Amino acid sequence: MNRLLIAALFACLSLPVCAEGFITRLLNKPVPGGVAVVPLAEADTPARVRYQGKPVLTVREDDKRWIAIVGIPLTVKPGTEHIESDTGERLNFTVQPREYASQHITLRNQQQVNPDAARLKRIQRELEEQLEAYRQFSARQPSNLLFDRPVDGRLSSAFGLRRFFNGEERNPHSGLDFAVPTGTPIKAPAAGRVILVGDYFFNGKTVFVDHGQGLISMFCHLSAIDVKVGDEVVRGGHLGKVGATGRATGPHLHWNVSLNDARVDPAIFIGTFK
């Protein structure tokens, strides 16, 4: 019996998953546009960690050890990256390659492809407002890291698609699109605080929710916004209704997840990453 136990122990130790907790297994998808989970040194309180100069989410995993949960921008190339702690420690992680497909979209409104000078001024102002929201970093711990879907419906566009509007390449798709009817209620995938609402040229009616420590959701193309800045929303709480405002070819919900100011694949947080 002892020999069997020893053999089982060695077999377990030879498999990385045995040392991983639930959060690591769920979130550790270290690709461009993905998430890296990096173990930290044992301590009563976590070290403050930064990646590319920006603060990083840290949580306890299985009440045992601290881990850093790092958002990897789509622009990062495969290879070795690192985070730095306030103790001077430098921790490496490896970014794996990932290829993203292309998507071609035809828009009747040419101004939504090549806006004129007046609209460009508006777009730049709105972009700065939204980038400021993505950069926020609050002290609160996220209520959950396995997110709920904000709507129940068919996924119509995946994260990371290279997007061509009327044949012209634009920024990659930074979230997930769900094809659901206008008026479908939108639920918060985790608890948080509403930090921005607006009606923007490209995004239409939009809501930003801060889940804590740089983990932020953005929902856009809404037909109605039912929250205001400063509102605390519970997991599953009502945010608004699906629509087709802004640059949209039909009713759908576009959902972004941002982590340390990097837009990452929301599919990771709902357990459907492939």
Residue pairs with C-beta under 8 A, 6 or more apart in sequence:
12 18
13 19
17 25
20 28
21 61
21 62
21 64
21 65
21 67
22 61
22 62
23 37
23 59
23 61
23 62
23 67
23 69
23 145
24 37
24 61
24 67
26 145
26 146
26 268
26 269
26 271
27 35
27 37
27 69
27 145
27 268
27 269
28 35
28 36
28 37
29 35
29 265
29 268
29 273
30 36
30 72
30 93
30 94
30 95
30 96
31 72
31 78
31 95
31 96
31 97
31 98
32 72
32 73
32 74
32 75
32 76
32 77
32 78
32 95
32 97
32 98
32 160
33 72
33 73
33 74
33 98
33 100
33 159
33 160
33 172
33 263
33 264
33 265
34 72
34 95
34 98
34 264
34 265
34 268
34 273
35 69
35 70
35 71
35 72
35 259
35 264
35 268
36 69
36 70
36 72
36 81
36 93
36 95
37 67
37 68
37 69
37 70
38 49
38 67
38 68
38 70
38 83
38 91
38 93
39 65
39 66
39 67
40 46
40 47
40 49
40 58
40 65
40 66
40 67
40 68
40 85
40 91
41 47
41 66
41 85
41 87
41 89
42 65
42 66
43 66
46 58
46 59
46 60
46 66
47 58
47 66
47 85
47 86
47 87
47 89
48 55
48 58
48 85
48 86
49 55
49 56
49 58
49 68
49 83
49 84
49 85
49 86
50 56
50 83
50 84
50 85
51 68
51 70
51 71
51 81
51 82
51 83
51 84
51 260
52 73
52 260
54 135
54 137
54 214
54 260
54 261
55 137
55 213
55 214
55 260
56 68
56 69
56 70
56 83
56 213
56 214
56 260
57 68
57 69
57 70
57 142
57 212
57 213
57 214
57 215
57 259
57 260
58 66
58 67
58 68
58 69
58 213
59 66
59 67
59 69
59 141
59 142
59 145
60 66
60 67
61 67
68 83
68 91
69 145
69 259
70 83
70 93
70 259
70 260
71 214
71 258
71 259
71 260
71 261
71 262
71 263
71 264
72 81
72 95
72 262
72 264
73 262
73 263
74 160
74 172
74 174
74 263
76 95
77 95
78 95
78 96
78 97
79 94
79 95
80 92
80 93
80 94
80 95
81 92
81 93
81 94
81 95
82 90
82 91
82 92
82 93
83 90
83 91
83 93
84 90
84 91
85 91
98 160
100 159
100 160
100 161
100 162
100 172
101 158
101 161
101 162
102 161
102 162
102 163
102 164
103 157
103 161
103 162
103 163
103 164
103 173
104 164
104 167
105 163
105 164
105 165
105 166
105 249
106 165
106 166
107 113
107 165
107 166
107 247
107 249
110 166
111 119
112 165
112 202
112 247
113 165
113 166
113 168
114 168
115 123
115 201
119 201
122 201
123 201
123 202
126 198
126 200
126 201
126 202
126 203
129 196
129 198
130 196
130 198
130 200
130 203
130 206
130 208
130 218
133 195
133 196
133 208
133 216
133 218
134 208
134 216
134 218
134 258
134 261
134 263
135 261
136 195
136 210
136 214
136 216
137 213
137 214
137 260
138 193
138 210
138 212
138 213
139 212
139 213
140 193
140 210
140 211
140 212
140 213
141 212
141 213
142 190
142 191
142 192
142 211
142 212
142 213
142 215
143 190
143 191
143 192
143 211
143 212
143 235
144 190
144 191
144 235
145 190
145 269
146 269
146 270
146 271
147 189
147 190
147 257
147 266
147 269
147 270
148 187
148 188
148 189
148 190
148 235
148 236
148 270
149 178
149 187
149 189
149 270
150 178
150 186
150 187
150 188
150 189
150 217
150 219
150 239
150 253
150 255
151 178
151 180
151 184
151 185
151 186
151 187
151 242
151 253
152 180
153 178
153 179
153 180
153 184
153 253
154 178
154 179
154 180
155 176
155 177
155 178
155 179
156 177
156 178
156 179
156 252
157 173
157 176
157 177
158 173
158 176
158 267
159 173
159 174
159 175
159 176
159 264
159 265
159 266
159 267
160 172
160 173
160 265
161 172
161 173
162 169
162 172
163 169
163 170
163 171
163 172
163 173
164 170
174 256
174 263
175 218
175 254
175 255
175 256
175 257
175 263
175 266
176 254
176 255
176 265
176 266
176 267
177 252
177 253
177 254
177 255
178 242
178 252
178 253
178 255
179 250
179 251
179 252
180 242
180 251
180 252
180 253
181 242
181 251
182 223
182 241
182 242
182 243
182 244
182 251
183 223
183 241
183 242
183 243
184 241
184 242
184 253
185 238
185 240
185 241
185 242
186 207
186 219
186 222
186 238
186 239
186 240
186 241
186 242
186 253
187 236
187 237
187 238
187 239
188 209
188 217
188 233
188 234
188 235
188 236
188 237
188 238
188 239
189 217
189 235
189 255
189 269
189 270
190 211
190 215
190 217
190 235
191 211
191 232
191 233
191 234
191 235
191 237
192 209
192 210
192 211
192 212
192 217
192 232
192 233
193 209
193 210
193 230
193 231
193 232
193 233
194 207
194 208
194 209
194 210
194 227
194 228
194 229
194 230
194 231
194 232
194 233
194 239
195 208
195 209
195 210
195 216
195 229
196 206
196 207
196 208
196 229
197 205
197 206
197 207
197 208
197 225
197 227
197 228
197 229
198 205
198 206
199 205
199 206
199 245
200 206
200 220
200 246
201 246
201 247
202 246
202 247
203 218
203 220
203 221
203 246
203 247
203 254
204 220
204 221
204 222
204 243
204 244
204 245
204 246
204 247
204 248
205 220
205 221
205 222
205 223
205 224
205 225
205 240
205 243
205 245
205 246
206 218
206 219
206 220
206 222
206 225
206 246
207 218
207 219
207 220
207 222
207 225
207 227
207 239
207 240
208 216
208 217
208 218
209 216
209 217
209 218
209 219
209 233
209 239
210 216
211 217
214 258
214 259
214 260
214 261
215 257
215 258
215 259
216 257
216 258
216 259
217 255
217 256
217 257
217 258
218 255
218 256
218 258
219 239
219 240
219 253
219 254
219 255
219 256
220 245
220 246
220 254
220 256
221 242
221 243
221 244
221 245
221 246
221 248
221 251
221 252
221 253
221 254
222 240
222 241
222 242
222 243
222 245
222 253
223 240
223 241
223 242
223 243
223 244
223 245
223 251
224 240
224 241
224 243
225 239
225 240
226 238
226 239
226 240
226 241
227 233
227 238
227 239
227 240
233 239
242 251
242 252
242 253
243 251
244 250
244 251
244 252
255 266
256 263
256 266
257 263
257 264
257 265
257 266
257 268
257 269
258 264
265 273
267 273
267 274
